[in-house]
Each structure stands twice: as C-alpha cells, then as structure tokens.
Amino acid sequence: MSETLLTSWVLLAQEAEQAPAGPGMLLPIIAIMFLFYFLILRPQKNKERAMRTMIDNLKEKDRVVTIGGIHAVVTNVQRDQDIVTLRIDESTGAKIRVGSSAIARVVVDDEGKKSESVSK
C-alpha cells in the first residue's frame, strides 16, 4: 500500500516539474492562501487572544466552567504558576486546583455582571 502511494507521489512530482507554471496558476494559489488566512487563521488568532485575556482577568469570586464541565467559583489565582483554585461545593467547601488553561469560560448573569455563587 505505502509503495503504491510513494510511486504516485513520485509520478505527481515528475509531472509538476514538467508542467510549466504560468501566471495563470499563480492567481488561484494566491486566492486560496488569502481565503485560508481570513477564514481560518485570523479567527483562530482572535479566539486565542480573547481566551488569553479572559484567563489573565480571572479574579476571586468569578464563576467559571472548566473544560471538563465543572461549574465552580474561583478562590485563588496563582499567575506565576498558572494554577487556579476552585471551590466546587458550597456546602462542604470542597476545592480543587486546576491549570489556568483548564478554564473554558467565565459565567455571567443575565444582568451582565458576574455572580458570586455556584448555580445548582
């Protein structure tokens, strides 16, 4: 199987060397690269920047959801170690420590302000 695939690649490479690449082929390649940048790369960079800003702005009493789906309240943020301590149970006060990259989102109330308790 891999031998056939290798042979196909060699034949395609030989055809590419023989075919003249005129200016007619350059325009579609540039258009594809342009679309790839604006449809894939740029939105991904914006999303990463927004996520980094959200994590940098975490503070105590923020309600968060982790990537595992745990709803909790931030009790401590150790920025130098990238660790966030979360209170996951109001009645027992159970806490866990997670990496700051484990925070998926900050939960905001309907009024637009952050709430101070975990929803049950």
C-alpha positions in Angstrom: 0.0 0.0 0.0 2.7 2.5 1.0 4.8 1.5 -2.0 1.9 2.4 -4.3 1.4 5.7 -2.5 5.1 6.5 -2.8 5.1 5.7 -6.5 2.0 8.0 -7.0 3.8 10.9 -5.3 6.9 10.4 -7.4 4.8 10.4 -10.6 3.0 13.6 -9.5 6.3 15.3 -8.7 7.7 14.5 -12.1 4.5 15.8 -13.8 4.8 19.0 -11.7 8.4 19.5 -12.8 7.5 19.0 -16.5 4.3 21.2 -16.5 5.1 24.9 -17.0 3.8 27.1 -14.1 2.5 30.1 -15.9 1.0 33.2 -14.4 -2.5 31.7 -14.8 -1.7 29.2 -11.9 -0.3 31.9 -9.6 -3.6 33.8 -9.1 -5.7 30.8 -7.9 -2.9 29.9 -5.4 -2.7 33.4 -4.0 -6.6 33.5 -3.8 -6.6 30.2 -1.8 -3.9 31.5 0.5 -5.8 34.7 1.1 -9.1 32.8 1.8 -7.2 30.4 4.1 -5.8 33.3 6.2 -9.1 35.2 6.5 -11.3 32.2 7.1 -9.1 30.0 9.3 -6.0 31.6 10.7 -7.3 35.1 11.6 -10.4 34.0 13.5 -8.3 31.4 15.4 -5.8 34.0 16.5 -8.7 36.3 17.7 -10.2 33.4 19.6 -6.9 32.6 21.3 -6.3 36.3 22.1 -9.8 36.5 23.7 -9.2 33.3 25.7 -5.8 34.6 27.0 -7.4 37.9 28.0 -10.2 36.0 29.9 -7.7 33.9 31.8 -5.5 36.9 32.6 -8.5 38.8 34.0 -9.6 35.9 36.3 -10.1 37.0 39.9 -11.6 35.7 43.1 -15.3 35.0 43.2 -15.6 34.7 39.4 -17.9 31.9 38.4 -16.3 29.6 35.8 -16.8 26.4 33.9 -13.8 24.1 33.2 -13.2 22.2 30.0 -14.4 19.2 31.9 -17.8 20.8 32.6 -17.2 21.6 36.3 -19.1 24.7 37.5 -17.1 26.4 40.3 -16.1 29.6 41.9 -12.5 30.9 41.8 -11.0 31.2 45.3 -7.3 31.8 44.4 -5.3 32.6 41.2 -1.6 31.9 41.2 -0.5 33.6 38.0 3.2 32.8 38.3 2.4 29.0 38.4 -0.7 29.2 36.1 -2.8 27.5 38.8 -6.4 28.4 39.7 -8.0 27.1 42.9 -11.8 26.5 42.5 -14.5 25.9 45.1 -16.7 23.2 43.6 -19.2 22.6 46.5 -20.8 25.3 48.6 -21.9 23.1 51.5 -18.6 21.3 52.1 -16.3 23.9 50.7 -14.5 21.3 48.6 -11.8 22.8 46.4 -9.7 21.7 43.5 -6.6 23.1 41.8 -6.5 23.2 38.1 -4.2 24.7 35.5 -5.4 28.0 34.2 -5.7 26.6 30.7 -8.5 24.3 32.1 -10.9 27.2 32.4 -13.3 27.2 29.4 -15.4 30.2 30.2 -16.4 32.7 32.9 -20.2 32.6 33.6 -22.0 35.9 33.5 -25.5 36.6 34.9 -28.4 37.9 32.8 -27.8 41.4 34.0 -24.3 41.3 32.6 -22.5 41.2 36.0 -20.6 38.3 37.3 -22.3 36.3 40.1 -20.7 35.2 43.3 -22.3 31.8 43.8 -22.3 28.5 42.0 -25.5 27.5 40.3 -27.1 24.3 41.5 
